């Protein structure tokens, strides 16, 4: 892992020295280095600790669920979480890498609010509908994909799906804390995330109820990540009115679909028919988004 992490910087450094070595060396000066250290001191002072807390907070569920509940419960959580995280991380990371570079340029050009608004629209468009769909029929979908023994993992995914969407929005947008040099806020929000996750899981564990633990985990995550998203967009110049206008149509469409499927489920509609209806609706939504 260490060697793999070193290869990229070494290749980049070699290309810089080969193609622009003289320009690179001529641009370096001791006063310039000192000025850069002063300006970007927030990265080692705040971002390092924020990254450490972020990593620790992601490990908390595995540690605490294994402590309070059975290994089977931990396995259900692991599968449910992976199904939620894998596509969201893939899409979010792809958007985030481009967004980080473009937002740095947009800030200097004064066009940051437009870029943030467009990115938020993309994230809502791709993330909201599938997550609310999963919240409605997650258990049936897991039975289809993994077998009836994993139905409980689908229930966990249903509970965590709304939180996964809000986290998905924050994944690319959180790079704004570095672009706008607000690393101290990034540290504070990671402290809050760690504390709320810890309290939620401990409370559910002490009550010996995995559903309480996951509901508290999901609800606290929605609140904290929701606050983070709103704060970042307002700092970038996106108004409340624009946020509501972007979110409302997709939220209404997704909620109507999720409630309709939940009603069919409550009426005892066959699981295969329920999944077929969901597949048709998803195909229609995909065509609507891509058109």
N, C-alpha and C positions, 0 to 999 in steps of 0.2 A: 504493500500500500504506500509506504514511504517512497520507494523507488518510482512508483507510478505517478505520485504527486510531484516528484522532482523533474520528470521528463519534460513536461510542458514548459516550465520556466527556463530550463536549460536550453531547449530548442529555441525558444523566443530570444533568450539572451545571446545565443550564438548568431542568430539572424540579425539582431540589432548591431552587434559588433562588426559583422561582415558587411552589412549594407550601409549602416549609418554610424559606424564607430567614431569617426572624427567629430561628427555633429553631436553625438551623445556625450563624448568626453568634453567637448567645448562648452556644452550647456550646463555642466555641473560646476557648482562653486560652493564653497563652505557657507557663505551667507545665505545662498539659496536653499541649501539643505536645512539650515537652522530655521529659516522662514517656513519651509514645508513641514518640519517637525512641529512647529508652533501651531500652524493652521490646522493640521490634521491630527493633533494630539488626542482628539476625541475617539479616534479609532482604537488605539490601545487602551485608553482609559475607560471607555464605555462599551464599545462593540465586542471586545474580547469577553467580558463578563456576561454580556447579553447572549452571546453565542453559547457560552458554557451553560447558562441557565436554560436556554432553549433546548439544548441537547438533554440536559437532566430532566426537564419537564416531559419530554417525549418518552423517557425511560420509566417514569413514575408508574404508569398503568401496569406494566409487566411486573415490576417489583411488588407493588401493593396488592394487585389482584392475586398474585401467587401467594402472598402472605396471608390474606384474609379468606381466600376462596380456594377451590380445588384447581388442579392442573387442567381439568376438562374445561372449567370456566375460562381459564386463561387461554386455552386453545380456541374456544369459540370467539373470544375477543380478538385474538390475533388474526384469525381468518376474516372476521367481519371488518376489522380495521384495515387490513391489507387490501381488501376489495374496494373499500372507500378511498384509501390513500393512493394506491398505485395509479389509477387514471388521472386523479386530481393533481398528483405530484408531477406526472409527465406533462400534462397540459400547462399547469401553473409554472413549471420550471422553463418550459419552452417560451411562454409569453414573458416570464420574468427576466430572462436573459436579454431579450430584445428591449424590454421596457426599461431596464436599468440603464442601458447605454443611451437610449433615445431620451429618457427623462433628464439625464445630465445635460444633453445638448439643448433640450427644450427649455430648461430652466434659464440658461444663458440667453436664449433667444426670446424669452417671455411667452412661450407657447405651452407651458407645462399644464395648465388647466385643461386645454383641449386634448392633450395626449392622455391625461389621467381619465378624463371623461370617456374617451373612446375605448381605453383599455377596460374600464369598469363595465362598459356596455358589453364588450366581448366576453368578459368573465361571467357576467350574469346570464348571457345568452347560452353559453356552453355548460354552465354549472348548475343553475337553479333547477331546471326541469328534470334532469336525471336524478338529482339528489332527492327531490320531493317524490319522484316516482319510486325510488328505492325505499323511502320512508313509508310509502303506502303498501308496497307488495314485496318487501325485502325477504321475508321468510319464504314465500312461495318461490321467489327467484333462486334462493340458495338451495332449496330442495331440488329444483330443476338442474342447477349447475353442479352441485356437490353431493347430492343424495339426501335422503330424509334425516340422516344422523346429524346433519349440519344445520337443521332448521333453527336451532337456538342461536347460532352465529348470525343468521339472517335477522332475527329479532334484535340482536345487539346493533346490527348495521342500521336497522330502522330507527333506533333511538339516536344513533350518532349522526345520521345523515344530515339533518339541518345544521348541526355544528360544522360538519365537513364542508358544506357549501360556504359558510361564513369564513372558515379558515382558508378555503380555496381563493376567495377574493383577496384575503390579506397577503397571500404568499407572494405575488408579484409586487403589490402596492407597498409592502413593508420596506422595500429597498429605498423608498422615498426618505426614510429617516437618515440614510447616508447621503443621498443626493442633496437634501436640504440641510445637511449637517445638524440633524436633531438626534444624535446618537444617545444623548442622555434620556430622551423620551423612550427610545428603543429599549434601553436598559430597564427603565421603570416599568414598561409594559410587560417585559419578560419576567420581572419579579412578580407582577400581578398574575400572569399566566401560571407560573410555577405554584404560587400560593393557593390560587383557586383550584387548580387540579389536585393539589395535595389535600386540601380540606374536603373536596368533593369525594375523593376516593376513600379517605379515612372515615368520613361520615357514613358512607355506604357500607364500608367494611365493618365498622362498629355495630351497625344495624343488621349486619349479616344478610344484606339484600343487594344482589348485584344490579338489579334494575334501578334501585335508588341511586347507587353509585354512578351508573351510566347516565341517568337522567340529570343528576347534579353536574356531572362532568360536561355533558352536552350543553346544559342551560348556562353554566358559568362561562363556557367557551364562546357561546353565541354572544353573551353580553360583552366580554372582554375584547374578542376579535371584532365584534360589531362596532364597539367604541373606537378601536384602533383604525378601522376602515373609514369611519366618518371623520375622525380627527385628521387623518392623512389627506383625504379628499378636500376637506375645508382648508387645510394648510396650502394645498395646491391651487386653491381658488375655485373649486367646484361647489356651487351653492346647494343648499338643501333641496330647492325646487328642482334642480337638474337631476339630483340623485333619485328623487321620488319619481320623476318622469321616466327615467331610464328603467327603474326597478319595477314600477307598478304593472305595466302590461305583461311582462314575463311572470311576475308573481301571481297575478290573477289567473292567467292561463294555467300555470303549474298547479296552483291550489285547486282550481276547478277539476283538473284531471286527477289529482291525488285524492280529493274527496270523493269523486265519482267512483274510482277504483276501490276506495275504502268501503263505500256503500255496497258495491257489488260483492265485496268480500264478506261484509256483515250479513248480506242476504243469503250467503251460502253458495254463491256461484262456484262452479267447478274451477279448481286451480289452473288447469290447462286453458280453459276458456278465458279466465282472468288474465293470464299471461299473454294469450293471443290478442286480447283487446289492448293490453299495454303495448305490445309490439306494433300493432297497427297505428296507435296514437303516437308512439315514438317515431315511427317512420314519417308520419305526417308532420310532426314537429321538426324533424331533420330537414325535410323539404322546405318548410317555412323558413327555417334559419338560413339555409343555404341559398334560397332564392333571392 
